[in-house]
Amino acid sequence: MEQLALIVPGMWADHHVIAVRSLLREAEGVEVTGASAMNATLRLEYDPTKTDPQRIAAQLEQGGYATGEAPATDAPPTDKPAWLTAGVRVTVTDQADLTMSGDHRKY
């Protein structure tokens, strides 16, 4: 088994990690060993007699997750229509939630 590390810029949240893992679950000779939404990285092992890095990258791209360098900005993705129309997002934490947070939740 060979090891491969890929940058997947579109994998910026946990639901994208799940989607990427699902895309590769059925790929013959591929085993995902780690995925990080925070770093947009994917680590896997593959059997070179059954597949290659180009085929793996193509499979990810067909599923909507192109591999390559991450964009230089920390802004949210602009290819998602909701980000363009949502405007400024402001949240206020309820004091009760703060009281119940941490290792000693009081449910």
OpenMM code with the backbone's topology and positions (N, CA, C; nanometers):
from openmm import Vec3, app, unit

residues = "MET GLU GLN LEU ALA LEU ILE VAL PRO GLY MET TRP ALA ASP HIS HIS VAL ILE ALA VAL ARG SER LEU LEU ARG GLU ALA GLU GLY VAL GLU VAL THR GLY ALA SER ALA MET ASN ALA THR LEU ARG LEU GLU TYR ASP PRO THR LYS THR ASP PRO GLN ARG ILE ALA ALA GLN LEU GLU GLN GLY GLY TYR ALA THR GLY GLU ALA PRO ALA THR ASP ALA PRO PRO THR ASP LYS PRO ALA TRP LEU THR ALA GLY VAL ARG VAL THR VAL THR ASP GLN ALA ASP LEU THR MET SER GLY ASP HIS ARG LYS TYR".split()
positions = [
    Vec3(0.0841, -0.1179, 0.0000),
    Vec3(0.0000, 0.0000, 0.0000),
    Vec3(0.0889, 0.1246, 0.0000),
    Vec3(0.0512, 0.2187, -0.0832),
    Vec3(0.1198, 0.3473, -0.0919),
    Vec3(0.0394, 0.4509, -0.0137),
    Vec3(0.1079, 0.5516, 0.0372),
    Vec3(0.0397, 0.6591, 0.1093),
    Vec3(0.0291, 0.7806, 0.0191),
    Vec3(-0.0798, 0.8569, 0.0378),
    Vec3(-0.1048, 0.9755, -0.0427),
    Vec3(-0.1714, 1.0798, 0.0448),
    Vec3(-0.1260, 1.2038, 0.0323),
    Vec3(-0.1883, 1.3162, 0.1019),
    Vec3(-0.2340, 1.4160, -0.0037),
    Vec3(-0.3585, 1.4584, 0.0072),
    Vec3(-0.4157, 1.5518, -0.0892),
    Vec3(-0.4734, 1.6726, -0.0172),
    Vec3(-0.4662, 1.7874, -0.0818),
    Vec3(-0.5370, 1.9063, -0.0345),
    Vec3(-0.6677, 1.9123, -0.1114),
    Vec3(-0.7779, 1.9233, -0.0379),
    Vec3(-0.9115, 1.9286, -0.0973),
    Vec3(-0.9767, 2.0583, -0.0482),
    Vec3(-0.9564, 2.1710, -0.1205),
    Vec3(-1.0056, 2.3008, -0.0726),
    Vec3(-1.1553, 2.3047, -0.0452),
    Vec3(-1.2342, 2.2278, -0.1168),
    Vec3(-1.3787, 2.2288, -0.0968),
    Vec3(-1.4246, 2.1520, 0.0257),
    Vec3(-1.3333, 2.0897, 0.0955),
    Vec3(-1.3663, 2.0106, 0.2147),
    Vec3(-1.3414, 2.0987, 0.3381),
    Vec3(-1.4280, 2.1995, 0.3582),
    Vec3(-1.4059, 2.2976, 0.4640),
    Vec3(-1.4973, 2.2800, 0.5845),
    Vec3(-1.5793, 2.1766, 0.5858),
    Vec3(-1.6669, 2.1505, 0.7004),
    Vec3(-1.6844, 1.9995, 0.7146),
    Vec3(-1.7342, 1.9591, 0.8312),
    Vec3(-1.7458, 1.8155, 0.8600),
    Vec3(-1.8330, 1.7413, 0.7600),
    Vec3(-1.9401, 1.8043, 0.7106),
    Vec3(-2.0255, 1.7328, 0.6160),
    Vec3(-1.9525, 1.7074, 0.4837),
    Vec3(-1.8535, 1.7902, 0.4521),
    Vec3(-1.7730, 1.7648, 0.3330),
    Vec3(-1.6784, 1.6469, 0.3562),
    Vec3(-1.6265, 1.6350, 0.4766),
    Vec3(-1.5409, 1.5204, 0.5105),
    Vec3(-1.6203, 1.3916, 0.4922),
    Vec3(-1.7426, 1.3906, 0.5406),
    Vec3(-1.8287, 1.2723, 0.5269),
    Vec3(-1.8538, 1.2419, 0.3798),
    Vec3(-1.8793, 1.3461, 0.3001),
    Vec3(-1.9055, 1.3259, 0.1573),
    Vec3(-1.7827, 1.2708, 0.0855),
    Vec3(-1.6650, 1.3238, 0.1167),
    Vec3(-1.5414, 1.2769, 0.0532),
    Vec3(-1.5138, 1.1317, 0.0921),
    Vec3(-1.5314, 1.1001, 0.2201),
    Vec3(-1.5109, 0.9615, 0.2631),
    Vec3(-1.6085, 0.8676, 0.1924),
    Vec3(-1.7325, 0.9127, 0.1733),
    Vec3(-1.8325, 0.8311, 0.1030),
    Vec3(-1.7939, 0.8104, -0.0429),
    Vec3(-1.7407, 0.9149, -0.1062),
    Vec3(-1.6977, 0.9021, -0.2459),
    Vec3(-1.5908, 0.7950, -0.2623),
    Vec3(-1.5011, 0.7867, -0.1657),
    Vec3(-1.3887, 0.6934, -0.1772),
    Vec3(-1.4153, 0.5579, -0.1130),
    Vec3(-1.5259, 0.5450, -0.0423),
    Vec3(-1.5563, 0.4184, 0.0256),
    Vec3(-1.5655, 0.3019, -0.0728),
    Vec3(-1.6225, 0.3268, -0.1893),
    Vec3(-1.6423, 0.2201, -0.2870),
    Vec3(-1.5251, 0.2061, -0.3840),
    Vec3(-1.4270, 0.2945, -0.3748),
    Vec3(-1.3125, 0.2872, -0.4661),
    Vec3(-1.2275, 0.1653, -0.4330),
    Vec3(-1.2005, 0.0862, -0.5330),
    Vec3(-1.1231, -0.0355, -0.5124),
    Vec3(-0.9774, -0.0011, -0.4830),
    Vec3(-0.9248, -0.0572, -0.3758),
    Vec3(-0.7852, -0.0386, -0.3403),
    Vec3(-0.7543, 0.0916, -0.2693),
    Vec3(-0.8579, 0.1607, -0.2183),
    Vec3(-0.8374, 0.2895, -0.1509),
    Vec3(-0.8919, 0.2816, -0.0093),
    Vec3(-0.8130, 0.3286, 0.0859),
    Vec3(-0.8568, 0.3350, 0.2252),
    Vec3(-0.8224, 0.4734, 0.2810),
    Vec3(-0.9236, 0.5473, 0.3248),
    Vec3(-0.9013, 0.6790, 0.3839),
    Vec3(-0.8480, 0.6573, 0.5257),
    Vec3(-0.7328, 0.7168, 0.5553),
    Vec3(-0.6744, 0.7021, 0.6881),
    Vec3(-0.6923, 0.8268, 0.7729),
    Vec3(-0.7289, 0.9382, 0.7096),
    Vec3(-0.7518, 1.0599, 0.7856),
    Vec3(-0.8049, 1.1693, 0.6958),
    Vec3(-0.8886, 1.2554, 0.7522),
    Vec3(-0.9428, 1.3690, 0.6779),
    Vec3(-0.9653, 1.4821, 0.7767),
    Vec3(-0.9290, 1.6024, 0.7366),
    Vec3(-0.9419, 1.7176, 0.8240),
    Vec3(-1.0102, 1.8312, 0.7508),
    Vec3(-1.1266, 1.8727, 0.8012),
    Vec3(-1.1946, 1.9891, 0.7437),
    Vec3(-1.1179, 2.1156, 0.7783),
    Vec3(-1.0591, 2.1209, 0.8957),
    Vec3(-0.9865, 2.2401, 0.9373),
    Vec3(-0.8674, 2.2677, 0.8453),
    Vec3(-0.7968, 2.1636, 0.8051),
    Vec3(-0.6802, 2.1793, 0.7185),
    Vec3(-0.7095, 2.1489, 0.5720),
    Vec3(-0.8318, 2.1046, 0.5427),
    Vec3(-0.8721, 2.0662, 0.4065),
    Vec3(-0.7761, 1.9632, 0.3483),
    Vec3(-0.7374, 1.8668, 0.4312),
    Vec3(-0.6440, 1.7641, 0.3861),
    Vec3(-0.7066, 1.6252, 0.3965),
    Vec3(-0.6618, 1.5406, 0.3080),
    Vec3(-0.7094, 1.4031, 0.3026),
    Vec3(-0.5870, 1.3130, 0.2962),
    Vec3(-0.5812, 1.2163, 0.3869),
    Vec3(-0.4737, 1.1176, 0.3872),
    Vec3(-0.5350, 0.9814, 0.3565),
    Vec3(-0.4684, 0.9083, 0.2695),
    Vec3(-0.5204, 0.7760, 0.2358),
    Vec3(-0.4082, 0.6834, 0.1959),
    Vec3(-0.4424, 0.5566, 0.1920),
    Vec3(-0.3536, 0.4529, 0.1418),
    Vec3(-0.4220, 0.3903, 0.0216),
    Vec3(-0.3432, 0.3571, -0.0793),
    Vec3(-0.3999, 0.2962, -0.1990),
    Vec3(-0.3087, 0.1854, -0.2493),
    Vec3(-0.3701, 0.0901, -0.3152),
    Vec3(-0.2983, -0.0212, -0.3749),
    Vec3(-0.2613, 0.0193, -0.5179),
    Vec3(-0.1324, 0.0372, -0.5483),
    Vec3(-0.0931, 0.0837, -0.6816),
    Vec3(-0.1240, -0.0150, -0.7942),
    Vec3(-0.1547, -0.1385, -0.7605),
    Vec3(-0.1925, -0.2338, -0.8648),
    Vec3(-0.3388, -0.2186, -0.9042),
    Vec3(-0.4162, -0.1435, -0.8234),
    Vec3(-0.5595, -0.1274, -0.8502),
    Vec3(-0.5986, 0.0150, -0.8867),
    Vec3(-0.5204, 0.1146, -0.8456),
    Vec3(-0.5544, 0.2543, -0.8751),
    Vec3(-0.4286, 0.3393, -0.8672),
    Vec3(-0.4423, 0.4659, -0.8958),
    Vec3(-0.3289, 0.5583, -0.8894),
    Vec3(-0.3800, 0.6953, -0.8429),
    Vec3(-0.2892, 0.7859, -0.8047),
    Vec3(-0.3313, 0.9166, -0.7547),
    Vec3(-0.4169, 0.9966, -0.8535),
    Vec3(-0.3877, 0.9866, -0.9830),
    Vec3(-0.4660, 1.0594, -1.0823),
    Vec3(-0.6099, 1.0095, -1.0870),
    Vec3(-0.6285, 0.8809, -1.0764),
    Vec3(-0.7626, 0.8234, -1.0779),
    Vec3(-0.8393, 0.8624, -0.9516),
    Vec3(-0.7716, 0.8644, -0.8391),
    Vec3(-0.8346, 0.9050, -0.7133),
    Vec3(-0.8767, 1.0519, -0.7212),
    Vec3(-0.7863, 1.1380, -0.7707),
    Vec3(-0.8175, 1.2803, -0.7853),
    Vec3(-0.9338, 1.3010, -0.8812),
    Vec3(-0.9381, 1.2242, -0.9898),
    Vec3(-1.0480, 1.2356, -1.0863),
    Vec3(-1.1801, 1.1946, -1.0229),
    Vec3(-1.1784, 1.0903, -0.9415),
    Vec3(-1.3004, 1.0459, -0.8746),
    Vec3(-1.3514, 1.1534, -0.7785),
    Vec3(-1.2602, 1.2168, -0.7061),
    Vec3(-1.2994, 1.3248, -0.6167),
    Vec3(-1.3565, 1.4424, -0.6958),
    Vec3(-1.2931, 1.4763, -0.8063),
    Vec3(-1.3406, 1.5887, -0.8872),
    Vec3(-1.4786, 1.5608, -0.9456),
    Vec3(-1.5035, 1.4374, -0.9880),
    Vec3(-1.6359, 1.4009, -1.0388),
    Vec3(-1.7419, 1.4170, -0.9309),
    Vec3(-1.7030, 1.3970, -0.8058),
    Vec3(-1.7953, 1.4128, -0.6937),
    Vec3(-1.8066, 1.5563, -0.6443),
    Vec3(-1.7341, 1.6497, -0.7092),
    Vec3(-1.7441, 1.7901, -0.6721),
    Vec3(-1.6355, 1.8389, -0.5787),
    Vec3(-1.5309, 1.7601, -0.5590),
    Vec3(-1.4222, 1.7969, -0.4681),
    Vec3(-1.2887, 1.7914, -0.5406),
    Vec3(-1.2559, 1.8998, -0.6092),
    Vec3(-1.1294, 1.9070, -0.6811),
    Vec3(-1.0137, 1.9139, -0.5820),
    Vec3(-0.9019, 1.8569, -0.6193),
    Vec3(-0.7828, 1.8617, -0.5348),
    Vec3(-0.6921, 1.9731, -0.5850),
    Vec3(-0.6061, 2.0201, -0.4985),
    Vec3(-0.5128, 2.1254, -0.5371),
    Vec3(-0.4857, 2.2172, -0.4206),
    Vec3(-0.4214, 2.3277, -0.4498),
    Vec3(-0.3865, 2.4232, -0.3457),
    Vec3(-0.5095, 2.4961, -0.2948),
    Vec3(-0.5093, 2.5235, -0.1662),
    Vec3(-0.6186, 2.5983, -0.1053),
    Vec3(-0.6093, 2.7445, -0.1478),
    Vec3(-0.7224, 2.8125, -0.1622),
    Vec3(-0.7180, 2.9540, -0.1961),
    Vec3(-0.6503, 3.0344, -0.0845),
    Vec3(-0.5951, 3.1475, -0.1183),
    Vec3(-0.5189, 3.2281, -0.0237),
    Vec3(-0.6056, 3.3074, 0.0729),
    Vec3(-0.7349, 3.3001, 0.0621),
    Vec3(-0.8245, 3.3787, 0.1464),
    Vec3(-0.8860, 3.2950, 0.2569),
    Vec3(-0.9223, 3.3595, 0.3658),
    Vec3(-0.9916, 3.2912, 0.4744),
    Vec3(-1.1426, 3.3116, 0.4667),
    Vec3(-1.1882, 3.3744, 0.3601),
    Vec3(-1.3311, 3.4035, 0.3444),
    Vec3(-1.4077, 3.2747, 0.3153),
    Vec3(-1.5376, 3.2729, 0.3462),
    Vec3(-1.6187, 3.1553, 0.3135),
    Vec3(-1.6254, 3.1366, 0.1619),
    Vec3(-1.6556, 3.0185, 0.1168),
    Vec3(-1.6593, 2.9930, -0.0272),
    Vec3(-1.7662, 3.0781, -0.0947),
    Vec3(-1.7352, 3.1226, -0.2153),
    Vec3(-1.8309, 3.2060, -0.2879),
    Vec3(-1.9110, 3.1273, -0.3900),
    Vec3(-1.8856, 2.9994, -0.4034),
    Vec3(-1.9604, 2.9191, -0.4989),
    Vec3(-2.0889, 2.8625, -0.4388),
    Vec3(-2.1210, 2.9035, -0.3174),
    Vec3(-2.2425, 2.8595, -0.2504),
    Vec3(-2.3392, 2.9778, -0.2463),
    Vec3(-2.4525, 2.9725, -0.3150),
    Vec3(-2.5434, 3.0873, -0.3246),
    Vec3(-2.5869, 3.1456, -0.1901),
    Vec3(-2.6031, 3.0632, -0.0889),
    Vec3(-2.6498, 3.1146, 0.0399),
    Vec3(-2.5501, 3.2127, 0.1001),
    Vec3(-2.4218, 3.1936, 0.0757),
    Vec3(-2.3219, 3.2850, 0.1305),
    Vec3(-2.3343, 3.4236, 0.0684),
    Vec3(-2.3797, 3.4273, -0.0561),
    Vec3(-2.3900, 3.5555, -0.1248),
    Vec3(-2.5104, 3.6369, -0.0780),
    Vec3(-2.6126, 3.5722, -0.0279),
    Vec3(-2.7355, 3.6427, 0.0079),
    Vec3(-2.7598, 3.6505, 0.1576),
    Vec3(-2.6818, 3.5817, 0.2375),
    Vec3(-2.7087, 3.5754, 0.3812),
    Vec3(-2.6764, 3.7055, 0.4532),
    Vec3(-2.5848, 3.7844, 0.4012),
    Vec3(-2.5468, 3.9079, 0.4688),
    Vec3(-2.4632, 3.8778, 0.5919),
    Vec3(-2.4599, 3.9712, 0.6825),
    Vec3(-2.3808, 3.9562, 0.8038),
    Vec3(-2.4526, 3.8609, 0.8979),
    Vec3(-2.3782, 3.7649, 0.9499),
    Vec3(-2.4361, 3.6685, 1.0433),
    Vec3(-2.3940, 3.7065, 1.1841),
    Vec3(-2.4916, 3.7261, 1.2697),
    Vec3(-2.4638, 3.7627, 1.4082),
    Vec3(-2.5365, 3.6634, 1.4976),
    Vec3(-2.4650, 3.6116, 1.5937),
    Vec3(-2.5282, 3.5213, 1.6895),
    Vec3(-2.5022, 3.5723, 1.8302),
    Vec3(-2.5939, 3.5436, 1.9172),
    Vec3(-2.5794, 3.5801, 2.0574),
    Vec3(-2.5934, 3.4521, 2.1377),
    Vec3(-2.4973, 3.4260, 2.2221),
    Vec3(-2.5003, 3.3047, 2.3032),
    Vec3(-2.5876, 3.3279, 2.4261),
    Vec3(-2.6795, 3.2375, 2.4468),
    Vec3(-2.7661, 3.2441, 2.5636),
    Vec3(-2.6828, 3.2120, 2.6882),
    Vec3(-2.6976, 3.2892, 2.7928),
    Vec3(-2.6211, 3.2696, 2.9157),
    Vec3(-2.6433, 3.1289, 2.9725),
    Vec3(-2.7628, 3.0734, 2.9559),
    Vec3(-2.7906, 2.9380, 3.0044),
    Vec3(-2.7031, 2.8360, 2.9322),
    Vec3(-2.6780, 2.8587, 2.8030),
    Vec3(-2.5909, 2.7681, 2.7288),
    Vec3(-2.4477, 2.7752, 2.7807),
    Vec3(-2.4022, 2.8947, 2.8135),
    Vec3(-2.2672, 2.9091, 2.8684),
    Vec3(-2.2549, 2.8391, 3.0030),
    Vec3(-2.3591, 2.8493, 3.0824),
    Vec3(-2.3591, 2.7861, 3.2143),
    Vec3(-2.3504, 2.6344, 3.2019),
    Vec3(-2.4176, 2.5778, 3.0998),
    Vec3(-2.4213, 2.4338, 3.0838),
    Vec3(-2.3054, 2.3797, 3.0008),
    Vec3(-2.2212, 2.4640, 2.9474),
    Vec3(-2.1152, 2.4182, 2.8577),
    Vec3(-1.9971, 2.3623, 2.9369),
    Vec3(-1.9080, 2.3011, 2.8628),
    Vec3(-1.7872, 2.2475, 2.9251),
    Vec3(-1.8022, 2.1019, 2.9627),
    Vec3(-1.7106, 2.0570, 3.0455),
    Vec3(-1.7076, 1.9158, 3.0842),
    Vec3(-1.8163, 1.8783, 3.1839),
    Vec3(-1.8759, 1.9758, 3.2488),
    Vec3(-1.9738, 1.9464, 3.3534),
    Vec3(-2.1097, 2.0038, 3.3155),
    Vec3(-2.1660, 1.9513, 3.2107),
    Vec3(-2.2962, 1.9991, 3.1654),
    Vec3(-2.4023, 1.9659, 3.2704),
    Vec3(-2.4967, 2.0565, 3.2859),
    Vec3(-2.5989, 2.0409, 3.3883),
    Vec3(-2.7361, 2.0207, 3.3207),
    Vec3(-2.7592, 1.9015, 3.2703),
    Vec3(-2.8853, 1.8755, 3.2007),
    Vec3(-2.9887, 1.8239, 3.2969),
] * unit.nanometer
topology = app.Topology()
chain = topology.addChain("A")
for resn in residues:
    res = topology.addResidue(resn, chain)
    for name in ("N", "CA", "C"):
        topology.addAtom(name, app.Element.getBySymbol(name[0]), res)
